[in-house]
Amino acid sequence: MTIKLDETEKQPAAAPDICLTNVYRAHSDDLVETADERRLFSVGGTTGIGAGVASDEDGDGVPIIDLAQPAEVVEEELWKAANDVGFFTVINHGIPQEVIDGMFEQSIAFFDQTVSEKKEQCPFDRALNSGYEFKEQIRPSSGRPDQKESYHISPRAGAMDDRWPTKPTTLRGFAETAMIPEAHQLSMRILSSLERRGCTHLEPGTLEQAITLWGEHSRSCLRILRYPPMTVEENEEMQVPGNVHWRAAPHTDFSCLSLLFQREGEGGLECRANPRSAVGSGDKAKWLPVHPVKGASVSTS
């Protein structure tokens, strides 16, 4: 089970085809992202159910960055990790452990209902990117539905109308007053650090001003995800040569920054270095396990 916050720049009505990442770019680049996702399926070694080969034995695993270090050190480490790997784990990030644990408790209570109950309470709206979906997301890399269920909370005006669950009754309040603002604050801290290195043509604070919560054009999303248990038979069938199965198929995130929270003992997340970087290009690039670290947040940019 994971919790994920995607931060994306608000899109003004006058310019719906422009998004803000580390630089401004047009949505036509979505075609490039789709091509990258398909490449992820076939390069860098075995993935998915064969992920036993994913390894960080060479010592070049996902960087762990301590945000309590001096600002200039943090900035340098974030910039290098974002460019080379695209993934990094941050510790001492300022989000209280009780907030992270509390959101997981809310998530468990929500998912501990039947699929029909969750769909009735929180109908999914693809245009608003809000509500509950069950094994419906199909990745370009695999062409198959991800084997997961997720509840999307989009902090945008009107996006959550009639999409908050009635069970647990405390989920809405906890998400609105604790998890979303805490994660958003951390996101802005990381993006502001990256902005100073990668967006020197922008006025300081541009990214922070562009990413808002609960406004008409806000584009961020908090997702809670669950990967349902599998039977022994299902697991054995997946490992038959030629069969392909993914909990979540290889993909690239569309957002400026994603924060992902894991629980110890619940592994399975992997990443591959940025295919546009020297580290991630060519046949030497490989998949790396992203090990859960208590209290940490995994980020991808």
C-alpha positions in Angstrom: 0.0 0.0 0.0 1.4 3.4 -0.9 0.5 7.1 -0.7 1.5 9.4 -3.5 1.2 13.1 -4.1 1.7 14.4 -7.6 2.4 18.1 -7.9 1.6 19.8 -11.3 1.5 23.4 -12.3 -1.9 25.0 -12.6 -3.1 25.4 -16.2 -4.7 28.8 -16.9 -7.8 28.7 -19.1 -6.1 31.0 -21.6 -3.2 28.5 -22.1 -4.6 25.0 -21.6 -1.8 23.4 -23.7 1.1 24.6 -21.6 2.5 22.8 -18.6 5.4 23.8 -16.3 8.0 21.3 -15.3 11.6 22.4 -14.8 11.2 24.5 -17.9 8.1 25.4 -19.9 7.1 22.9 -22.6 4.2 22.0 -24.8 1.9 19.0 -24.3 3.2 17.7 -27.7 6.0 16.2 -25.6 3.4 13.7 -24.2 4.3 11.7 -27.4 7.9 11.6 -26.2 6.8 10.5 -22.8 4.7 7.7 -24.3 7.6 6.5 -26.4 9.8 6.5 -23.3 7.2 4.4 -21.4 7.2 1.8 -24.2 11.0 1.7 -24.2 11.0 1.0 -20.4 9.2 -2.3 -21.1 12.1 -3.7 -23.1 15.3 -2.1 -21.9 17.4 -2.3 -18.8 16.9 -5.9 -18.0 14.0 -7.9 -16.6 11.3 -6.1 -14.7 7.9 -6.7 -13.2 7.4 -10.3 -12.0 11.0 -11.0 -12.9 12.3 -8.2 -10.8 14.5 -10.5 -8.8 17.3 -9.3 -11.1 16.8 -5.7 -10.0 19.8 -5.0 -7.9 21.8 -2.2 -6.3 24.7 -4.4 -5.5 27.1 -2.0 -7.4 26.4 0.7 -4.8 24.7 2.9 -7.4 21.2 2.7 -5.9 18.6 5.4 -5.3 20.3 8.2 -3.4 19.2 9.0 0.1 19.3 12.8 0.8 19.2 14.2 4.2 17.3 17.5 4.1 18.8 18.6 7.4 22.2 19.2 5.7 23.2 22.7 4.7 21.1 24.2 1.9 23.8 24.3 -0.7 24.7 20.6 0.0 21.0 19.6 -0.3 20.6 21.6 -3.5 23.7 19.9 -5.1 22.6 16.4 -4.1 19.0 16.9 -5.3 20.1 18.3 -8.6 22.5 15.4 -9.3 19.9 12.8 -8.3 17.1 14.4 -10.3 19.3 14.5 -13.5 21.0 11.1 -13.2 18.5 8.8 -11.6 15.3 10.8 -11.5 14.5 9.2 -8.2 15.8 10.0 -4.7 14.7 9.3 -1.1 14.6 12.2 1.3 14.9 12.0 5.1 14.5 14.6 7.8 11.9 16.2 5.5 9.7 17.7 8.2 6.5 15.7 7.8 5.6 14.3 11.2 5.6 10.5 11.3 2.1 10.5 12.9 0.8 12.3 9.8 2.2 9.6 7.5 1.1 6.8 9.7 -2.3 8.4 10.1 -2.8 8.6 6.3 -2.0 4.9 6.0 -4.6 4.1 8.7 -7.2 6.1 6.8 -6.2 4.3 3.6 -6.6 0.9 5.2 -10.0 1.7 6.5 -11.1 2.9 3.1 -9.9 0.0 1.1 -11.4 -2.5 3.7 -14.7 -2.2 1.8 -16.1 -4.0 -1.2 -15.3 -2.6 -4.6 -18.9 -1.8 -5.2 -19.1 0.2 -2.0 -16.1 2.2 -2.9 -17.3 2.9 -6.4 -20.7 4.0 -5.1 -19.2 6.4 -2.6 -16.4 7.8 -4.8 -17.3 7.5 -8.5 -14.2 8.1 -10.7 -14.1 11.1 -13.1 -11.3 10.8 -15.5 -11.5 14.4 -16.6 -11.2 15.6 -13.0 -8.7 12.9 -12.0 -10.7 12.2 -8.8 -12.5 9.3 -7.3 -12.0 5.6 -7.0 -10.8 3.2 -9.7 -10.2 -0.6 -9.7 -7.7 -2.2 -12.1 -8.6 0.3 -14.8 -5.4 2.2 -15.6 -3.7 0.8 -18.7 -0.1 1.8 -19.3 1.4 2.3 -22.8 4.4 0.2 -21.9 2.3 -3.0 -21.2 -1.1 -2.5 -22.8 -2.6 -4.2 -19.8 -4.4 -2.9 -16.7 -2.3 -2.3 -13.6 -3.2 -4.7 -10.9 -4.1 -2.1 -8.3 -6.9 0.0 -6.9 -6.6 3.7 -6.1 -8.5 6.6 -4.7 -7.6 10.0 -6.2 -8.0 13.2 -4.2 -7.7 16.2 -6.4 -7.4 19.4 -4.4 -9.2 21.5 -7.0 -12.4 23.6 -6.7 -15.3 21.3 -7.4 -13.2 18.2 -8.2 -14.2 16.3 -5.0 -17.9 17.2 -4.9 -19.7 13.9 -4.1 -16.5 11.9 -4.2 -15.5 11.9 -0.6 -16.0 8.5 1.1 -18.5 8.0 3.9 -16.2 5.4 5.4 -14.0 6.3 7.2 -15.7 9.6 8.1 -12.3 11.0 9.1 -10.5 10.5 5.8 -11.6 13.8 4.3 -10.6 15.9 7.2 -7.2 14.2 7.6 -6.4 14.5 4.0 -7.4 18.2 3.8 -5.8 19.4 7.0 -2.8 17.1 7.5 -1.5 15.0 4.6 -2.1 17.3 1.7 -0.7 20.6 3.2 2.3 18.8 4.8 3.2 17.0 1.5 2.6 20.2 -0.5 5.0 22.1 1.7 7.7 19.5 1.2 7.1 19.5 -2.5 7.6 23.3 -2.7 10.8 23.0 -0.6 12.2 20.4 -3.1 11.0 22.2 -6.2 12.4 25.6 -5.0 15.8 23.9 -4.5 15.7 22.4 -8.0 14.5 25.7 -9.5 17.6 27.5 -8.3 19.7 25.2 -10.4 17.5 24.3 -13.4 15.4 27.4 -13.9 17.8 30.3 -13.7 15.7 32.2 -16.3 12.7 32.3 -14.0 12.1 34.6 -11.1 12.7 32.8 -7.8 9.5 31.3 -6.5 7.9 30.9 -9.9 7.3 27.2 -9.4 5.9 27.6 -5.9 3.5 30.3 -7.2 2.4 28.2 -10.1 1.4 25.2 -8.0 -1.6 25.9 -5.8 -4.2 23.9 -3.8 -8.0 24.1 -4.1 -8.1 26.7 -6.8 -10.0 26.6 -10.0 -6.9 25.5 -12.0 -5.1 23.5 -9.4 -3.6 20.3 -10.8 -2.1 18.4 -7.9 -3.4 15.0 -6.8 -3.1 12.9 -3.6 -3.5 9.2 -4.4 -3.8 6.3 -2.0 -3.1 2.9 -3.6 -3.5 -0.7 -2.7 -2.2 -3.8 -4.5 -4.7 -6.5 -3.7 -3.4 -9.9 -2.4 -2.8 -12.7 -4.9 -3.4 -16.4 -4.6 -0.6 -18.9 -4.9 -2.0 -20.1 -8.2 -2.0 -16.5 -9.6 1.5 -16.0 -8.5 2.7 -19.3 -10.1 0.8 -18.5 -13.4 2.6 -15.1 -13.6 6.0 -16.7 -13.5 5.3 -19.1 -16.4 7.7 -18.1 -19.3 6.0 -15.9 -21.7 3.4 -14.5 -19.2 3.6 -10.9 -18.3 2.1 -9.4 -15.2 2.5 -6.0 -13.6 1.2 -4.6 -10.4 2.0 -1.2 -12.0 3.7 -1.3 -15.4 6.8 0.8 -16.2 5.8 4.4 -16.6 7.0 8.0 -16.3 5.1 10.5 -14.1 3.5 13.5 -15.8 4.0 15.8 -12.9 6.7 18.3 -11.9 7.3 16.2 -8.8 5.9 13.1 -7.2 6.2 12.2 -3.5 5.7 8.5 -2.6 5.4 7.1 0.9 6.1 3.4 1.6 5.8 1.2 4.7 8.7 -0.9 5.9 8.3 -4.5 4.8 6.3 -3.6 1.7 8.8 -3.5 -1.1 8.4 -4.0 -4.9 9.0 -0.4 -6.1 11.7 -0.2 -8.7 13.1 2.7 -10.8 15.3 3.0 -13.9 17.6 5.9 -14.4 16.4 8.8 -16.5 16.7 7.6 -20.2 17.7 11.1 -21.3 20.7 11.2 -19.0 24.2 9.6 -19.5 23.5 7.3 -16.6 20.2 6.1 -18.0 21.0 5.7 -21.7 22.2 2.6 -23.5 22.0 -1.0 -22.5 23.9 -0.5 -19.2 21.0 1.1 -17.5 19.2 -1.2 -15.1 16.3 -1.4 -12.8 17.0 -0.6 -9.1 14.9 -1.6 -6.1 13.7 1.4 -4.1 13.9 0.1 -0.5 11.3 1.5 2.0 12.9 3.7 4.7 10.9 4.5 7.8 9.7 8.1 7.8 11.2 8.8 4.4 9.6 10.0 1.2 10.6 8.7 -2.3 10.6 11.5 -4.9 10.7 11.5 -8.6 11.1 14.5 -10.8 
